[in-house]
Amino acid sequence: MSKQHYHVSTYHAQSSVGYLMKRAHSLMMDTMEPLFAEHGFSFVQYVILSWLRDGIAVNPKDICAQYRHDSGALTRVIDNLAERGLLERVRRDRDRRKVELQLTPAGRDAIESLIPLVVDKLNLALTDFSETEVQELLRLLIKLNTSLQAGVEPAAAALESVG
């Protein structure tokens, strides 16, 4: 049995790891969305451009899976970014259904212009943290994500074997 950090008798949603991470994400979006809007972008558009920049995801399917975004809505966002000349769809092999996304030079310039704004907001959010606390927070989040990912992969494999 795993170590018990939570107990039924004392559990409150507002002190759960999931609630606190979701709340931090929501507050981050609330902070960033107006900033991006001033520059003609939405938070989702920023995510797509930054993930392409950093190689986190290179195709719409992976972006949908990682960001938990509706594929139809994501297609519209990608279409908009493509129409603006910020990214392009590239077919890498004979299967025309497989599409990768690639930043255009204009897309690279756009994301690079947003990064300083993001860095400023993140630094402001972390003002009350020491350098050691920031590094520990990052280490713990990576550790938590790794643990959660390890639990998701067997479940996903089991679902695939059933289907």
N, C-alpha and C positions, 0 to 999 in steps of 0.2 A: 504494500500500500504506500502511496506517495505521502510525503509530509503534508500535514494539514495546516495550511496558513489561514484558512477561513473555517468558520464553524456555523452550523445552521442556527444555533441559538443566539449568535451575536452578529450575524450577517446583515449588512445594510448596503443596498445597491450603491449609494453615493460614496462608499469607501472601497468599492471593488476596483480592481485593476482595469477591467474592461470599461466601466463607466468613466473612470478618470482619464483613460487614454482617448475615449470617444469625445469627452468634454474638451480635452486639450486640442483635439483635431478640430472640433467645431469652433472653438475660440480662435484657433489659428486661421481657419477659413474666414471668420468674421473680421479678423485683422487684415488679411491679405486681399480679400475680394475687392474692397474699395480701392486699394492701391493698384491692383491690376486693371480695374475698370478705368482709372484715370489714364491708363496707357493703352486702352482699347482691347484688353484681354479679360478673360474670365479665369477663375482658379483652375478649372478643368483644362483650359487651353494651356495655361502655364505648366500644369503637370505633364501634359503630353509633350510639350516642347522640351521641358527639362529632362524627362525620361529618355527622349530620343537623344538629346545632347549627351547624357551620361551613360547611354547604353543599357538602361534598366529594362526597357522593353522596346522591341523594334517592329512589332506588328499589332494590329488592332485587337486580335484575340488575346494576346498577353496583357495589353493595357486593360482590357475589360476584366480579365481574370484578377489582376493585381489590384486594380482600383475599385473593383466591384461596381462598375458603371454599366448601365444598360447599353447593349450593343447598338441598338437603333439610335439612341441619343449620342453615343460616341461617334457613330458614323457621321452624323450631322456636324459634330464638332470638327472632326477630321476633314470633312468636305469644306467647311468654312476656312480652316487653316490652309488647305490646299488652294482654294479660290483666292486667298490673300497672298499666295505665293510663298508661304512659310514652310511648307513641307510638300513632299511628293510621294506618290505611291510607286514602288518599284517591284517588278516581278523578277524573282531571282532564279526561277527554274521553269520547266515546261508546264507545270501545274498553274494555270491562270488564276486559280482560286487563292493561291498563296501570295500574299502581298506584304511587303515590308514598307515601313515608313522611313523617310529620310529627310532630314532638315535641308532646306535650301540655304544658300548664303544669307538670304534675307531672314530666314527662320533662325539661323545661328546668331545673326546680329540682334534679332528681337529678344531671344532668350538671354543673350549676354547683357543686354540693356536692362533686363528685369532682375538679374542676379544681385546687383548691388542693393536694390530696393529690398529684396528678400533678406539679404545679409543684415541690413540695418534693422529690420523688424525682428529678426531672430535675436540679434544682439540686445535689442531693447527688451524683449521678452525674458532674456536671461540675465538682465542687469543685476539681480539680487543673488545670482549664483557665482560661486568661485570657479576658477578654471578647473580645479579638482572635481567640484560638484558636476560641472558640465560633462567632463570626461566620464565620470561615474554614471551619470544619467544615460549617456550614449551607450556605454558598455552594458548597462542593465537592460536597456531597450533592445539592443542587439541580442542579448542573451534570451530575453523573453520571446522575441520574434523567432529565434532559432528553435526554441522549445515548442512554441505554437506550430511552427512549420512542420516539425517532426511529427506532431500529432495529426496534422492535416493530411500529409502525404499518404499514410497507410489507409486512411478513410477514403481518400480519392481513388487509390488503387483498388480498394474493395468495391467501390461503386462502378468503376470501369469494368471489373471482372463480372459483375452482375449483368451489366448492360451489354 
